[in-house]
Amino acid sequence: MTAAPSPTTAAPTTAPSTTTAAPSTTTAPDSTTTQPHPITTTRPNPFPETTRTEPTTTTTTTVVVDPASWDPCAIPSGSIAAAGLDPATKERRSLPNPRAWGCQWLSSDGNYELLIETDDRTVDEIAQSPKVVNVRRIAFFGRRTIVFNARQDGNNIGCLLATETSFGNVLFTARKHADQQPEQEPCDAVQQFAGKLGISLPS
């Protein structure tokens, strides 16, 4: 009767041997899980490179503010005729600013010549120039606009109108043609021409 407990103690000695084998298998997946880490860290690298190219696209908008972006010689002939100018007399004019455009026409009655040019100065800069006199601000299609005379024009041959645009201003210059002595004053003439061409101007 005392020999029965001996097989009972032998059974638990074999069970721990299988338990210690299990941890040896768990170490294998640990080594494989460490491999993806260097791969995931390299994925974000391309994204900062693409964001660096975005500022270069915004710099292209500076082309819009170039006075060469609008050419007065491109005003349709019908609009020129409706303003009292002769489309057949259109003449390209060279300007001191190589990036600006200038175009000139003769009035239909031959009394005035009208020069339209682009200018990268603001209306206020022109108004403050020592080369201009008799500056007056006028209402003109909702734009900041001035009418003035050139200081050197002591004989009152011409008058100028500058109206604001995105690149600076469009400048109208009306001058008496040759020896003509029209009844209409130059400043009235330039406002009349510009008023009929205002819808053809750039923003």
DRENDORO-158781 format. One record per residue: residue number from 0; residue in one letter; x, y, z of N, C-alpha, C in turn. Coordinates in Angstrom, 1 decimal, padded with zeros to 4 digits, always signed. Atoms other than C-alpha are relative to their C-alpha. Example, Ala and Ser with C-alpha at 12.3 -4.5 7.8 and 13.67 -1.06 7.14 Angstrom:
! DRENDORO-158781
n	res	nX	nY	nZ	caX	caY	caZ	cX	cY	cZ
0	A	+000.9	-001.2	+000.0	+012.3	-004.5	+007.8	+000.9	+001.2	+000.0 .
1	S	-000.9	-001.1	+000.0	+013.7	-001.1	+007.1	-000.8	+001.1	+000.8 .
This chain:
! DRENDORO-158781
n	res	nX	nY	nZ	caX	caY	caZ	cX	cY	cZ
0	M	+000.8	-001.2	+000.0	+000.0	+000.0	+000.0	+000.9	+001.2	+000.0 .
1	T	-000.9	-001.1	+000.0	+002.9	+002.3	+000.4	+000.7	+000.3	-001.4 .
2	A	-000.7	-000.1	+001.3	+004.2	+001.8	-003.2	-000.8	+000.8	-001.0 .
3	A	+000.9	-000.8	+000.9	+001.3	+003.8	-004.9	+000.5	+001.4	-000.2 .
4	P	-000.4	-001.3	+000.2	+002.7	+007.3	-004.4	+001.1	+000.2	-000.9 .
5	S	-001.2	-000.1	+000.8	+005.8	+006.7	-006.4	-000.3	+000.4	-001.4 .
6	P	+000.3	-000.5	+001.3	+004.2	+007.0	-009.9	-000.6	+001.4	-000.1 .
7	T	+000.6	-001.4	+000.0	+002.4	+010.2	-008.9	+001.1	+001.0	-000.1 .
8	T	-001.1	-001.0	+000.0	+005.7	+012.1	-008.4	+000.7	+000.0	-001.3 .
9	A	-000.7	+000.0	+001.3	+007.1	+011.0	-011.8	-000.7	+000.8	-001.0 .
10	A	+000.7	-000.7	+001.1	+004.4	+012.6	-013.9	+000.3	+001.5	+000.0 .
11	P	-000.3	-001.4	+000.2	+005.1	+016.2	-013.0	+001.4	+000.4	-000.4 .
12	T	-001.4	-000.3	+000.5	+008.8	+015.9	-013.8	+000.1	+000.1	-001.5 .
13	T	-000.1	+000.0	+001.5	+008.1	+015.3	-017.5	-000.7	+001.2	-000.5 .
14	A	+000.7	-001.2	+000.5	+005.6	+018.2	-017.9	+000.8	+001.2	-000.1 .
15	P	-000.8	-001.3	+000.2	+008.0	+021.1	-017.3	+001.0	-000.1	-001.1 .
16	S	-000.9	+000.1	+001.1	+010.3	+019.8	-020.0	-000.6	+000.5	-001.3 .
17	T	+000.7	-000.6	+001.2	+007.7	+020.6	-022.7	-000.3	+001.4	+000.1 .
18	T	+000.3	-001.4	-000.2	+007.0	+024.0	-021.2	+001.2	+000.8	-000.3 .
19	T	-001.2	-000.7	+000.3	+010.6	+025.1	-021.5	+000.3	+000.1	-001.5 .
20	A	-000.2	+000.0	+001.4	+010.6	+024.3	-025.2	-000.8	+001.0	-000.7 .
21	A	+000.9	-001.0	+000.6	+007.8	+026.7	-026.0	+000.7	+001.4	-000.2 .
22	P	-000.7	-001.3	+000.2	+009.9	+029.9	-025.3	+001.0	+000.0	-001.1 .
23	S	-001.0	+000.0	+001.0	+012.5	+028.8	-027.7	-000.6	+000.3	-001.4 .
24	T	+000.6	-000.3	+001.3	+010.0	+029.0	-030.6	-000.5	+001.4	-000.1 .
25	T	+000.5	-001.4	+000.0	+008.8	+032.5	-029.6	+001.1	+001.0	-000.4 .
26	T	-001.1	-000.9	+000.3	+012.2	+034.0	-030.2	+000.2	+000.2	-001.5 .
27	A	-000.2	-000.1	+001.5	+012.1	+033.3	-034.0	-000.8	+001.1	-000.6 .
28	P	+000.7	-001.2	+000.6	+009.3	+035.8	-034.8	+000.5	+001.3	+000.4 .
29	D	-000.6	-001.2	-000.4	+011.0	+038.4	-032.8	+001.1	+000.5	-000.9 .
30	S	-001.0	-000.4	+001.0	+013.9	+038.5	-035.2	-000.5	+000.4	-001.3 .
31	T	+000.5	-000.4	+001.3	+011.7	+038.7	-038.2	-000.8	+001.3	+000.1 .
32	T	+000.7	-001.3	-000.1	+009.6	+041.6	-036.9	+000.9	+001.2	+000.0 .
33	T	-000.9	-001.1	+000.0	+012.6	+043.8	-036.6	+000.4	+000.4	-001.4 .
34	Q	-000.5	-000.3	+001.4	+013.3	+043.7	-040.4	-000.8	+001.1	-000.6 .
35	P	+000.7	-001.0	+000.7	+010.4	+045.9	-041.6	+000.3	+001.4	+000.5 .
36	H	-000.2	-001.4	-000.6	+011.5	+048.9	-039.4	+000.8	+000.9	-000.9 .
37	P	-000.7	-000.9	+000.9	+014.2	+050.3	-041.7	-000.7	+000.3	-001.3 .
38	I	+000.8	-000.2	+001.3	+011.8	+049.9	-044.7	-001.0	+001.1	+000.2 .
39	T	+001.0	-001.1	-000.3	+009.1	+052.1	-043.1	+000.6	+001.3	+000.2 .
40	T	-000.6	-001.3	-000.3	+011.5	+054.8	-042.1	+000.4	+000.7	-001.3 .
41	T	-000.4	-000.6	+001.3	+012.5	+055.4	-045.8	-001.2	+000.5	-000.8 .
42	R	+001.1	-000.5	+000.8	+009.0	+056.0	-047.0	-000.3	+001.5	+000.0 .
43	P	+000.3	-001.4	+000.0	+008.5	+059.5	-045.8	+001.0	+000.9	-000.7 .
44	N	-001.1	-000.8	+000.6	+011.7	+060.7	-047.5	-000.4	+000.7	-001.3 .
45	P	+000.3	-000.7	+001.3	+010.2	+061.5	-051.0	-000.9	+001.2	+000.2 .
46	F	+001.0	-001.0	-000.1	+007.4	+063.7	-049.6	+000.6	+001.4	+000.2 .
47	P	-000.6	-001.4	-000.1	+009.6	+066.7	-048.4	+000.5	+000.5	-001.3 .
48	E	-000.5	-000.4	+001.3	+011.1	+066.7	-051.9	-001.0	+000.6	-000.9 .
49	T	+001.1	-000.5	+000.8	+007.8	+067.2	-053.6	-000.5	+001.3	+000.5 .
50	T	+000.5	-001.3	-000.5	+006.7	+070.0	-051.3	+001.0	+001.1	-000.3 .
51	R	-000.9	-001.0	+000.3	+009.9	+071.9	-052.1	-000.2	+000.6	-001.4 .
52	T	+000.3	-000.5	+001.3	+008.8	+072.3	-055.7	-001.2	+000.9	-000.1 .
53	E	+001.2	-000.9	+000.0	+005.6	+074.1	-054.8	+000.3	+001.5	-000.1 .
54	P	-000.3	-001.5	+000.2	+007.1	+077.6	-054.3	+000.4	+000.4	-001.4 .
55	T	-000.4	-000.3	+001.4	+008.6	+077.4	-057.8	-001.2	+000.3	-000.9 .
56	T	+001.2	-000.2	+000.8	+005.1	+077.2	-059.3	-000.6	+001.4	+000.3 .
57	T	+000.6	-001.3	-000.3	+003.9	+080.4	-057.5	+000.8	+001.1	-000.6 .
58	T	-000.8	-001.1	+000.5	+006.8	+082.5	-058.9	-000.4	+000.3	-001.5 .
59	T	+000.4	-000.3	+001.3	+005.3	+082.1	-062.4	-001.1	+001.0	-000.1 .
60	T	+001.0	-001.0	+000.0	+002.5	+084.5	-061.4	+000.6	+001.4	-000.2 .
61	T	-000.6	-001.4	+000.1	+004.9	+087.4	-061.6	+000.0	+000.4	-001.5 .
62	V	+000.1	-000.3	+001.4	+004.6	+087.2	-065.4	-001.2	+000.9	-000.3 .
63	V	+001.2	-000.8	+000.2	+001.1	+088.7	-065.1	+000.2	+001.5	+000.2 .
64	V	-000.2	-001.4	-000.3	+002.4	+092.0	-063.7	+001.1	+000.6	-000.9 .
65	D	-000.9	-000.5	+001.0	+004.8	+092.5	-066.6	-000.7	+001.0	-000.9 .
66	P	+000.7	-000.9	+001.0	+003.9	+095.6	-068.7	-000.1	-000.5	-001.4 .
67	A	+000.1	+000.6	+001.3	+004.6	+093.5	-071.7	-001.1	-001.0	-000.2 .
68	S	+001.0	+001.0	+000.1	+001.7	+091.2	-070.9	-001.3	+000.5	-000.7 .
69	W	+001.1	-000.6	+000.8	-000.7	+093.6	-072.7	+000.5	+000.9	-001.1 .
70	D	-000.5	-000.8	+001.1	-000.2	+095.2	-076.1	-001.1	+000.9	-000.5 .
71	P	+001.1	-000.9	+000.5	-002.2	+098.3	-077.0	-000.3	-000.1	-001.5 .
72	C	+000.2	+000.2	+001.4	-001.7	+097.5	-080.7	-000.9	-001.1	-000.3 .
73	A	+000.9	+001.1	+000.2	-003.9	+094.5	-080.2	-001.4	+000.4	+000.2 .
74	I	+001.4	-000.5	-000.1	-007.0	+096.7	-079.5	-000.7	-000.2	-001.4 .
75	P	+000.7	+000.2	+001.3	-009.5	+095.7	-082.2	-000.2	+001.3	-000.8 .
76	S	+000.2	-001.2	+000.9	-009.8	+098.1	-085.2	-001.4	+000.6	+000.2 .
77	G	+001.3	-000.5	-000.2	-013.5	+098.4	-084.5	-000.1	+000.9	+001.2 .
78	S	+000.0	-000.9	-001.3	-012.9	+099.8	-081.0	+000.8	+001.3	-000.3 .
79	I	-000.7	-001.2	+000.3	-010.3	+102.2	-082.4	-000.8	+000.9	-000.8 .
80	A	+000.8	-000.9	+000.8	-012.6	+103.5	-085.0	-001.2	+000.6	+000.8 .
81	A	+001.0	-000.5	-000.8	-015.4	+103.9	-082.5	+000.4	+001.1	+001.0 .
82	A	-000.6	-001.0	-000.9	-013.1	+106.0	-080.3	+000.3	+001.3	-000.8 .
83	G	-000.3	-001.2	+000.8	-012.7	+108.5	-083.2	+001.5	+000.0	-000.5 .
84	L	-001.3	+000.1	+000.6	-009.3	+107.2	-084.4	+000.0	-000.8	-001.3 .
85	D	-000.1	+000.7	+001.3	-008.2	+106.0	-087.8	+000.8	-001.3	+000.1 .
86	P	-000.8	+001.2	-000.2	-007.2	+102.3	-087.6	+001.1	-000.2	-001.0 .
87	A	-001.0	+000.2	+001.0	-005.2	+102.6	-090.8	+001.3	+000.7	+000.4 .
88	T	-001.2	-000.8	-000.4	-002.7	+105.0	-089.1	+000.7	-000.7	+001.2 .
89	K	-000.7	+000.6	-001.1	-001.7	+102.5	-086.4	+001.5	-000.1	-000.2 .
90	E	-001.5	+000.0	+000.1	+002.0	+102.7	-085.7	+000.6	-000.5	+001.3 .
91	R	-000.7	+000.5	-001.2	+004.2	+100.8	-083.3	+001.0	+001.0	+000.5 .
92	R	-000.9	-001.0	-000.5	+006.2	+103.1	-081.0	+001.0	-000.7	+001.0 .
93	S	-001.0	+000.5	-001.0	+009.4	+102.2	-079.2	+000.1	+000.9	+001.2 .
94	L	+000.0	-000.7	-001.2	+009.7	+103.2	-075.6	+001.3	-000.2	+000.8 .
95	P	-001.2	+000.2	-000.8	+012.5	+103.7	-073.1	+000.1	-001.3	+000.8 .
96	N	+000.1	+001.2	-000.7	+011.3	+100.7	-071.2	-000.1	-001.2	-001.0 .
97	P	+000.0	+001.1	+001.0	+012.2	+097.6	-073.3	-001.1	-001.0	+000.2 .
98	R	+001.0	+000.9	-000.3	+009.5	+095.6	-071.6	-001.4	+000.5	-000.2 .
99	A	+001.3	-000.6	+000.2	+006.7	+098.0	-072.4	-000.4	+000.1	-001.5 .
100	W	+000.5	-000.1	+001.4	+004.5	+098.4	-075.5	-000.6	+001.4	-000.2 .
101	G	+000.6	-001.3	+000.4	+003.5	+101.6	-077.3	-000.6	-000.1	-001.3 .
102	C	+000.7	+000.0	+001.3	+001.0	+102.1	-080.1	-000.6	+001.4	-000.2 .
103	Q	+000.5	-001.3	+000.3	-000.1	+105.3	-081.8	-001.0	+000.0	-001.2 .
104	W	+000.9	-000.2	+001.1	-003.0	+106.4	-084.0	-000.3	+001.5	-000.2 .
105	L	+000.4	-001.4	+000.3	-004.2	+109.6	-085.7	-001.5	+000.1	+000.1 .
106	S	+001.5	-000.1	-000.1	-007.7	+110.9	-084.9	-000.6	+000.1	-001.4 .
107	S	+000.7	+000.0	+001.3	-010.2	+110.6	-087.7	-000.1	+001.4	-000.7 .
108	D	+000.0	-001.4	+000.5	-010.4	+114.4	-088.1	+001.4	+000.6	-000.2 .
109	G	-001.3	-000.5	+000.2	-006.6	+114.7	-088.2	+000.5	+001.0	+001.0 .
110	N	-000.4	-001.0	-001.0	-006.5	+117.0	-085.2	+001.0	-000.5	+001.1 .
111	Y	-000.8	+000.6	-001.1	-004.9	+114.7	-082.6	+000.7	-001.3	-000.4 .
112	E	-000.6	+001.3	+000.1	-002.5	+111.8	-082.4	-000.1	-000.5	+001.5 .
113	L	+000.2	+000.6	-001.3	-003.1	+109.4	-079.5	+001.0	-001.2	+000.1 .
114	L	-001.0	+001.0	-000.3	-000.3	+107.3	-078.0	-000.5	-000.8	+001.2 .
115	I	+000.3	+000.8	-001.1	-001.2	+104.4	-075.7	+001.2	-000.9	+000.3 .
116	E	-001.2	+000.8	-000.3	+001.6	+102.7	-073.8	-000.2	-000.6	+001.4 .
117	T	+000.0	+000.7	-001.3	+002.1	+100.3	-070.9	+001.1	+000.6	+000.9 .
118	D	-001.0	-000.6	-000.9	+004.0	+101.5	-067.8	-000.1	-000.8	+001.3 .
119	D	-000.1	+000.7	-001.2	+005.2	+099.7	-064.7	+000.0	+000.8	+001.3 .
120	R	+000.1	-000.9	-001.2	+004.9	+102.7	-062.4	-001.4	+000.0	+000.5 .
121	T	+001.4	-000.2	-000.6	+001.9	+103.2	-060.1	-000.5	+001.4	-000.4 .
122	V	+000.6	-001.3	+000.3	-000.5	+106.1	-060.6	+000.6	+001.0	+001.0 .
123	D	-000.5	-000.9	-001.0	+000.8	+107.6	-057.3	+001.4	+000.4	-000.3 .
124	E	-001.4	-000.3	+000.4	+004.4	+107.4	-058.5	+000.1	+001.1	-001.1 .
125	I	+000.1	-001.0	+001.0	+003.5	+109.3	-061.6	-000.4	+001.4	+000.5 .
126	A	+000.6	-001.2	-000.5	+001.5	+111.9	-059.7	+001.1	+000.8	+000.8 .
127	Q	-001.0	-000.6	-000.9	+004.5	+112.6	-057.4	+001.3	+000.4	-000.8 .
128	S	-001.2	-000.2	+000.8	+007.0	+112.9	-060.3	+000.2	+001.6	-000.2 .
129	P	-000.2	-001.4	+000.2	+008.6	+116.4	-060.6	-000.1	+000.4	-001.5 .
130	K	+000.1	-000.3	+001.4	+008.2	+116.1	-064.4	-001.5	+000.2	-000.4 .
131	V	+001.4	-000.2	+000.3	+004.4	+116.5	-064.2	-000.6	+001.1	+000.8 .
132	V	+000.7	-001.1	-000.7	+002.1	+119.4	-063.3	-001.5	-000.2	-000.3 .
133	N	+001.4	-000.1	+000.2	-001.6	+120.1	-063.0	-000.7	-001.4	+000.1 .
134	V	+000.5	+001.3	-000.2	-002.4	+116.6	-061.7	-001.4	+000.1	+000.6 .
135	R	+001.4	+000.1	-000.4	-006.2	+115.9	-061.3	-000.4	-001.5	+000.0 .
136	R	+000.6	+001.3	-000.1	-007.8	+112.7	-060.1	-001.4	+000.0	-000.6 .
137	I	+001.3	+000.1	+000.6	-010.9	+111.6	-062.1	-000.6	-001.4	+000.2 .
138	A	+000.7	+001.2	+000.0	-013.5	+108.9	-062.1	+000.2	-000.7	-001.4 .
139	F	-000.2	+000.6	+001.2	-012.7	+106.3	-064.7	-000.1	-001.5	+000.1 .
140	F	+000.2	+001.4	-000.1	-014.2	+102.8	-064.8	+000.4	-000.6	+001.3 .
141	G	-000.3	+000.5	-001.3	-013.7	+102.4	-061.1	+001.5	-000.2	+000.2 .
142	R	-001.4	+000.1	-000.2	-009.9	+102.7	-061.5	+000.6	+001.3	+000.6 .
143	R	-000.8	-001.2	-000.5	-007.4	+105.0	-059.8	+000.6	+000.6	-001.3 .
144	T	-000.4	-000.6	+001.2	-006.8	+107.5	-062.6	+000.3	+001.5	+000.2 .
145	I	-000.4	-001.4	-000.1	-005.1	+110.9	-063.0	+000.1	+000.5	-001.4 .
146	V	-000.2	-000.8	+001.2	-005.0	+113.5	-065.8	+001.0	+001.1	+000.4 .
147	F	-001.1	-000.9	-000.3	-001.9	+115.7	-066.0	+000.6	+000.5	-001.2 .
148	N	-000.8	-000.5	+001.1	+000.4	+117.7	-068.2	+001.5	-000.2	+000.3 .
149	A	-001.4	+000.1	-000.2	+004.1	+117.4	-068.8	+000.6	+001.4	+000.3 .
150	R	-000.5	-001.3	-000.4	+006.1	+120.1	-067.2	+000.7	+000.7	-001.1 .
151	Q	-000.8	-000.6	+001.1	+008.2	+120.7	-070.3	-001.0	+000.4	-001.1 .
152	D	+001.0	-000.4	+001.0	+005.0	+121.2	-072.4	-000.5	+001.4	+000.3 .
153	G	+000.5	-001.3	-000.3	+004.8	+124.9	-072.0	-001.0	+000.6	-001.0 .
154	N	+000.9	-000.5	+001.0	+002.8	+125.4	-075.2	-001.3	-000.7	+000.0 .
155	N	+001.2	+000.7	-000.1	+000.0	+123.1	-074.1	-000.4	-000.8	-001.3 .
156	I	+000.2	+000.8	+001.2	+000.4	+120.8	-077.0	-000.8	-001.3	+000.3 .
157	G	+000.6	+001.3	-000.3	-000.7	+117.6	-075.2	-000.4	-000.1	+001.4 .
158	C	+000.5	+000.3	-001.4	-002.2	+116.1	-072.1	+000.0	-001.6	+000.1 .
159	L	-000.2	+001.4	-000.3	-001.8	+112.7	-070.4	-001.0	-000.5	+001.0 .
160	L	+000.9	+000.7	-000.9	-004.1	+110.2	-068.6	+000.6	-001.3	+000.4 .
161	A	-000.6	+001.2	-000.5	-002.7	+107.4	-066.5	-001.1	-000.7	+000.9 .
162	T	+001.0	+000.8	-000.8	-005.1	+104.6	-065.2	+000.6	-001.3	+000.4 .
163	E	-000.6	+001.2	-000.7	-004.2	+101.8	-062.8	-000.4	-001.3	-000.7 .
164	T	+000.1	+001.4	+000.5	-003.7	+098.2	-064.0	+000.8	-000.9	+001.0 .
165	S	-000.7	+001.0	-000.8	-002.3	+095.0	-062.4	+001.5	+000.1	-000.1 .
166	F	-001.4	-000.1	+000.2	+001.1	+095.7	-063.9	+000.6	+001.4	+000.3 .
167	G	-000.4	-001.3	-000.2	+001.2	+099.4	-063.2	-001.0	+001.0	-000.4 .
168	N	+001.0	-000.8	+000.6	-000.8	+101.6	-065.5	+000.1	+000.0	-001.5 .
169	V	+000.1	-000.2	+001.4	-001.9	+102.3	-069.0	+000.0	+001.5	-000.2 .
170	L	-000.2	-001.5	+000.2	-000.8	+105.8	-070.2	-000.5	+000.4	-001.4 .
171	F	+000.5	-000.6	+001.2	-002.7	+107.8	-072.8	+000.6	+001.4	-000.1 .
172	T	-000.5	-001.3	+000.3	-001.1	+110.8	-074.4	-000.6	+000.5	-001.3 .
173	A	+000.6	-000.7	+001.1	-003.1	+113.1	-076.7	+000.8	+001.2	-000.3 .
174	R	-000.7	-001.1	+000.4	-001.1	+115.6	-078.7	-000.6	+000.6	-001.3 .
175	K	+000.4	-000.7	+001.2	-002.1	+118.2	-081.3	+000.9	-000.5	-001.2 .
176	H	-000.7	+000.5	+001.1	-001.1	+116.8	-084.7	+000.5	+001.1	-000.9 .
177	A	-000.7	-001.0	+000.8	+001.4	+118.9	-086.7	-000.4	+001.4	+000.4 .
178	D	+000.3	-001.4	-000.4	+000.2	+122.5	-086.8	-001.5	+000.2	+000.2 .
179	Q	+001.4	-000.2	-000.2	-003.4	+121.8	-086.1	-000.3	+000.8	+001.3 .
180	Q	+000.5	-000.8	-001.1	-005.3	+124.1	-083.7	-001.4	-000.3	+000.3 .
181	P	+001.4	+000.4	-000.2	-008.4	+122.2	-082.7	-000.6	+000.8	+001.2 .
182	E	+000.7	-000.7	-001.1	-011.0	+123.8	-080.5	+000.0	-000.8	+001.3 .
183	Q	+000.1	+000.8	-001.2	-011.1	+120.9	-078.1	+001.4	+000.0	+000.6 .
184	E	-001.3	-000.1	-000.8	-008.4	+121.2	-075.4	+000.6	-001.5	+000.1 .
185	P	-000.6	+001.3	-000.1	-005.9	+118.3	-075.2	-000.4	-000.9	+001.2 .
186	C	+000.5	+000.8	-001.2	-007.0	+117.2	-071.7	-001.4	-000.5	-000.2 .
187	D	+001.4	+000.5	+000.3	-010.6	+117.0	-072.9	+000.1	-001.1	-001.1 .
188	A	-000.2	+000.9	+001.1	-009.4	+115.1	-076.0	+000.4	-001.4	+000.6 .
189	V	-000.6	+001.2	-000.5	-007.4	+112.5	-074.0	-001.1	-000.8	+000.8 .
190	Q	+001.0	+000.7	-000.8	-010.3	+111.8	-071.6	-001.1	-000.5	-000.9 .
191	Q	+001.0	+000.5	+000.9	-012.7	+111.4	-074.6	+000.5	-001.3	-000.6 .
192	F	-000.5	+001.2	+000.6	-010.4	+108.9	-076.3	+000.1	-001.2	+001.0 .
193	A	-000.1	+001.0	-001.0	-009.7	+107.0	-073.2	-001.3	-000.6	+000.5 .
194	G	+001.3	+000.4	-000.5	-013.3	+106.9	-072.1	-000.6	-001.0	-001.0 .
195	K	+000.6	+001.0	+000.9	-014.3	+105.1	-075.3	+000.8	-001.3	-000.2 .
196	L	-000.8	+001.2	+000.0	-011.4	+102.6	-075.0	+000.2	-000.7	+001.3 .
197	G	-000.2	+000.6	-001.4	-011.7	+101.9	-071.3	-000.4	-001.5	+000.1 .
198	I	+000.4	+001.4	-000.1	-013.5	+098.6	-071.9	+001.0	-000.9	-000.6 .
199	S	-001.0	+000.8	+000.7	-010.6	+097.4	-074.0	+001.3	-000.2	+000.9 .
200	L	-001.2	+000.0	-000.8	-008.0	+097.9	-071.2	+000.1	-001.3	+000.9 .
201	P	-000.2	+001.2	-000.9	-006.5	+095.0	-069.1	-000.4	+000.4	+001.5 .
202	S	+000.3	-000.3	-001.4	-007.4	+094.6	-065.4	+001.2	+000.4	+000.7 .
